[in-house]
């Protein structure tokens, strides 16, 4: 059964994102004293006293030209209202009802969706006068509420019980087959690399706010999608810049949000602007993805702008091998999010990367490989004694993690461990994925051979 949807709407800075976080039970939405922090619709699943629904946090409703950034934000909010089963209309009880609230209240009424009026910031009885003033909006009885402190949750629960559509009691969430669970894919990159445009093309709708302005996306937005029958959970993230260039508190919050999306992802699509690829921050982001042990695919976005340059793709793939040796063999896919080109090839690469990331190799095959690798290039001697590697096994996958056992392995030079990692990658077809190698030196004091 599809969960019912609840949209949170209202003017900027009335506490919508704080209410969203309160309902979801996690700090998923960015919260700041400045208005206009939320720009895209953000969704989260809520289990609230026996009620189960999906809640949508929206950008603040403001009058603006449709072509402006604020106007496009408003259109996103209007789309959320039309898709909702219930609307939570939030006002700031301390500020009272402002002239701007009336046209938006009228818009919500016209949508024909059940509305619950919330007079937020009424903690400890403050702002009650503003709450009573909300009767003038014609949206029913306001609930005095404090999203910050959780006051009024009981009244909200009662109102939601009455307003939400009643589901079929025989319809239960079966949780799905574990093999059919959604693959978590995060789209990362520098600001204005075209991440949100690409996701809109994937979804086939203008689900995320886009425009020429860099840094429109501030939150990590999670979206459900399906590709060729496989469930995907897409995470669009704020553009990541080097920390030295970040002095805005909101952007620091947004970048940490993106880092969290990378940590929870299984596959990360690193989106480069094909017109200016492999900038320093691109390499830094790949380092982060590799250090977190995520599967990686590189997308060369805006390829339609450079497709007429012969040999460019081959050159960029060679640059990738040279600049990113830690993810040697990573898939590099040319695409255009705006023109809708290359999305299928990108997703095929994502599926392959997920399979490689999850691959397991039998211990017998690994030790056959080890014998050949040592014969081709024996470990060096240390203080006249040759380092001995006796045995190898895979200890885990996601990413592939191998352990070597022997003596004096702590003296093994980095160049030799690199040789072993590259040999593992080649022998067991592990392109692009991070590979972990643990060295376990024997603790037997009599093992002198």
C-alpha positions, 0 to 999 in steps of 0.5 A: 500500500502506498503511504499517504502524503502530508505536505508542510507549507507556509511562509519562509522561516515559520518553522516548517523544517523544524516540524519536519525533523520533529515528525521524522525523528531525525535532523534530515532538513537543514534548519537556520534562522535565515528564511529560505533555507529549504529550496527543494521538496524534501521527503521523509517517512513518519511513524507517529503513534500508529500513523504511517505517512510520508511527509514533505518539507517545502520551500516557503511560499512567497510572491515572486516572478515565475522565472526567478529562483523564488518563483520556481521554488514556489512552483515546487511547493504548489506541486507538493500541495496538489500531490498531498493527502493532507496539508499542514499550513504553518504560521508563526504564532509570535508574528501573528497572521501577516498579509502574505498568509491570506493569499496562500491560505486561499490557494490551499483551500482551492486545492481541495485538500484537508488542511491542519492549521498549525500556529508554531512557536507558541511554546509555554503559551507565548504567541497564543494571541497570534494563534487565535488570530489564525482563525481569520484564515478560514482554515479551521481551528489552529493548533498552538504548537512548538516544533522546537520543543514538541508541544502540541504533538497530541493535538496534531496526532488527533487532527491527523487521525481524522484527516488522513485517508483510511487504508485497507486493513488487509493491506500491510507493508510486507517490507519486500524481498531483501534481494529487491531492496532499493539500491542507494545511489548518491549523486555528488560533484562540484556546485553547478555540475548539473546533478539536479538536472540529471535527476529530473531527467531520470525521473521524467519530471521537474522534481528538483529545483534547477537553474543557472545559479550555482548552489541551488540544492542545499539539502541532500534530497532522497527520491524513490525511482525504478530503473528496468524493474530495479528499485533505486533510492536517489540522493541529490546532494549540495555541490561540494567545495573545498572547505577553505572556500566555505565561509557560509554556515548554511553551505557548511551544513549542506556539505556535511549533509552531502557527506552523510549521503555518501556514507549511506550510499552504496554507489556514488555517481561523481558528476563532472562538468565535461567542459572543465573536468578533473578540477582539484575539488573533483579529485578531493571528492573522489578521495572522500568516496574512496576513503568511505569505501563506496562503489564509484562511477564517474559521469561526464555531464554536459557532454553535448557541449564537447562531443565534437572534439575528436579523441577527447573521451579517450584522453579523459579516460587516460587522465582518470587513470593517471589522476585517480589510481586508487580507483583504477578502471572506474567507469567513465560515462559521457552523458547530458542530463539536460538532453537526456543522453547517456542515462541508460549507460550511466545506470548500467555502469552503476549496476555493474559497480554495485555488483563488483563492490559486493563481489566475493572471491573464494579463498582457494582462488585467492591463494592460487592468485597469491602464489602466482603474484609472489612468483612474478614479483617476490617481496623484498628482503628486510635486513637480510631476511625476506618478507614471507606472505603465507596466506590470503583470504577475503574478510568481507565485501562492500568494498572487497577487503582482503587479508594477508598473513605472514611475517614482517608484513609491517615492513612491506613497502607501500609500492609492493602493497600497491602492486598486490592491490592492482594484481587483485583488481586485474585477476578478479575483475574489480575495476573502479571499486576501493580495495582494502588490504589488511596485513596480519603479521604472525605472532609466533615467536618461533616463526623465524622462517 
